[in-house]
Every structure is written in structure tokens, then in C-alpha cells.
């Protein structure tokens, strides 16, 4: 099928329905992992920007993108990876960070590339909002998360790594 | 672009970067399920996964220059074809050795990636900027472990000192010259291994000394002189038996069904 009768808005709409495999309340579009969509002569080119380059979900995401575009009748899909600019949690909109918090993951603070300084800041518990928390493990269950503990509500929680 | 450089030299450079990441990633992954505490198990497993991801980035750039696909590079090459430094091929040792190796490697990554983030070769420049952000978590972790374990207890000090004694000459092998390096230097692709080693020494010597660990380096008039011979050979594919065993292990599953789709 010729994709010329499909506009990019319809494609974005379809891609917005793909959830992040590790954070199901957010879509790949909200995560800014899908960076751009471009119509080519006979298909579509999608630019991806990985959160962490070793993220094992990347292949799954690509397969999902192909499947969704196939539903729109687009079979000729080129998926490329871009590091320019590098993906950063600073790209996440405020309402997306709020969705993360509501899901139980402490959202990352703005870092402006100053990761070390930002890592020293207090982290609010996503459940009771107390900042009486401490870092339990700098690494977590996925590459993009760390483990904290709330000394007030006595609950451990995950925090999205500022990057 | 300040000067012409050979594409072959860029490929040689990328291959060394990729092979180092792959092998250290595999060695780190050997701690999964075996680290002394759960947090370290998670940390080393994460770091291993990051390093494998970084090797994929470099192998992908290599592929774009006409190389083989990354899976073939990692899983189909005979062990004698890898150009990793010997340092990353040695067995994981005890936890002290793993911590010291990771720290020395992470500091080398810091100086190298900072330089590459200004590379005249755009694909390397962009990839380095991305990887550098992720590496911030590695260096924070390994450096704090060195600082804490260096003089925590008599046993931790003894083990950490033994690890530094073993790892330091090996680590110098990370900076072994590669073929075509002068051309890459002149073209601003990277500042050269001697320069990187010097920057690296200025990072690691104060940190190790501060952690009460002796290093085989003499300081005179602000310059640092290394007193041990570097353990080189890896970049010339002159490896020890340890790499053969590592590659056997790394490729075992792949070789059962090459090219299988999972």
C-alpha cells in the first residue's frame, strides 16, 4: 500500500498507543523514545532515541512499531537510532513525570547535564511525599531505575535515574 | 576535519573500544547471583548490561563502515581475532579485584569519552556524549567502593592492595597504541593513547593513594612516572588462555544454533 495517503498525524496517533514495556503507564511517544516520524517515498522512517543504550527492550519496541504501522498498511518501515541530542530525562514533560509518580516511581529532577550534583538532592517518596528517604541501591531492576527507601512510610520505592 | 585519516584506522579504533566493552561486560556478568551482597549483585549486573549496550553502539558504528553485523562480531569471531586489551579478559578474581578493575576501567572510560565527545568524527562524537551520561553512574559507584574498601578493615585493605598490585600493570594495557593512531590523532578523532594514559594517571593516582593504596607511580615535579611494565599485547591479538576460555563461554549458546531468532 502506498503510504502517501496517510499523514504523519495518523502515524503519531497510532504510535502514541504503544506503551513503554517497562513503564506501562507511559507511551514511547511520551517517553520521547520515538523522536521523529518522516514519510519516505514508499514508507515511513522512524527515529528512535534509547533511554539507556543497553536497554534490552529496544528490539521489542521496534517490533511493536512495525506491527502498529503494519496495521495502518505501512510495511516499508525504516527504524534508525539517534544519539543527537542524547536522550535525557530533562526531555520528559511535567505531566509525564506526574504519571510516573502516580505509578509509584519517583520522577527524575531536572539535571541540565549535572548528574553528580543532582544525585545529592533529596528524593521525595512517591507514596507519602516525604523527603525523609535514603538511597538503598544506586542500581535497580532495570537500567533506568534506582532503589530508595522511605524512612517515614517505611516503603521502598523506585526512582527513575536522572540522565 | 583537520586532516585526512584512513577509514581502516577508525575501524581498528572502534573494534578495540567494542571488544573491551564486550569482554568486561561478560566478566561483570559472572557476578550475577554470586556477588557478596544483593545491592552489588544488582549493580554489577546493571553495569554488565550497560557495557554490553556500549559494545553494541561501537559494533554498530563499525558495521556502518562496512563491517559485519554486531551479533556476528560478538558471537562468531574466533578468540584470536578480538583486539580487547588483556586487562578485561582476566578472570573476575575476588570482589576486591573486580572493584579495582572496574574503577580503573571506569576512569579510563571517563577520560576517553570526554575526549571523544569532541571528536572530529561525528558518529563517534555523538555516541560518546550519550555513553558518557550513562557512565556517570559507573564511576560514582566504583570510586566510592574503592574509597570505602581501601582502608575499611585490615582484610579489605590487604585484598584491595593485592588487587591494585595485580591490576595496575594490566590496566596500563588499555592504552596500548593501535595501528594508525598517529593519523587519528592528527585528524582530531581522538587525542592518542599516551595522552589518555596521562590524564588517567592524574585521576587514579590521587584516588588510590587517598584510599591508602600504594601505586607503582613516582611523582616528580608534578609529572607522573610509571614504575611497572604495562601488560600489553591485546591490541595485537596476542592474548592469554583466559580469553580463549571467556570466548568459549560467551559464544557457547550462540554456537548451538547460529543465527537463531529468539
Interface residues (C-beta under 8 A of the other chain):
Chain A: X52 X53 X54 X55 X56 X81 X83 X84 X85 X86 X87 X88 X113 X115 X116 X119 X136 X137 X138 X139 X140 X141 X143 X147 X161 X163
Chain B: X38 X39 X42 X43 X45 X46 X47 X49 X50 X51 X52 X53 X54 X56 X57 X60 X126 X127 X129 X130 X131 X133 X134 X136 X137 X140 X141
